[in-house]
Amino acid sequence: KQEVTQIPAALSVPEGENLVLNCSFTDSAIYNLQWFRQDPGKGLTSLLLIQSSQREQTSGRLNASLDKSSGRSTLYIAASQPGDSATYLCATGSSGGYQKVTFGTGTKLQVIP
Amino acid sequence: NAGVTQTPKFQVLKTGQSMTLQCAQDMNHEYMSWYRQDPGMGLRLIHYSVGAGITDQGEVPNGYNVSRSTTEDFPLRLLSAAPSQTSVYFCASKDRGTGELFFGEGSRLTVL
């Protein structure tokens, strides 16, 4: 059974700092890995999707990497801003069938002005 | 392009009442699913569908029913609400090719 872990559960950084969020998973036979952002009281917004054959994806100030062999993904946020404050979740999709999705419990990020 | 649309956004029920959470997507995705999100429990899969007429149970299906008569719609029914079903419910659709998930804004349900 796939288990996805995100450490730390919460993170507070000053504005302008570059930061890395971590996601680890136990089963490396994944189809893809997706990073989401969730604002309080809102739904999940897709940030980046990495297919199993890819090593990284970039969107603006965000860069996500994937290392299947070590069961790890990182989300790098450059020059953090207060608007980046949210909970960030990673999720792995399995191969085959419905491509079962397993979510981590998230990292709550606070960027202090 | 509206994406995934859920209604209602908020609902208060009394124990034993029934209701339906509506979910619609306009991306022609075959895969749709319902999750509930509770503090400390993360997101848990309730039911999912891989196409019109095909549904299956997820991790926590008890107390919920689904049907899928069209590609666009995937309603979630609570037949007899219980306080344990107080939660935030999310509908999601998935691009079958890339596996990318798209979520609705959520429906916050309180059962008294």
Interface residues (C-beta under 8 A of the other chain):
Chain A: Y31 N32 Q34 F36 G41 K42 G43 L44 T45 S46 L49 Q51 L89 A91 G93 Y98 Q99 K100 V101 F103 G104 T105 G106
Chain B: Y31 G40 G42 L43 L45 Y48 V50 D56 F90 A92 K94 T98 G99 E100 L101 F102 F103 G104 E105 G106 R108
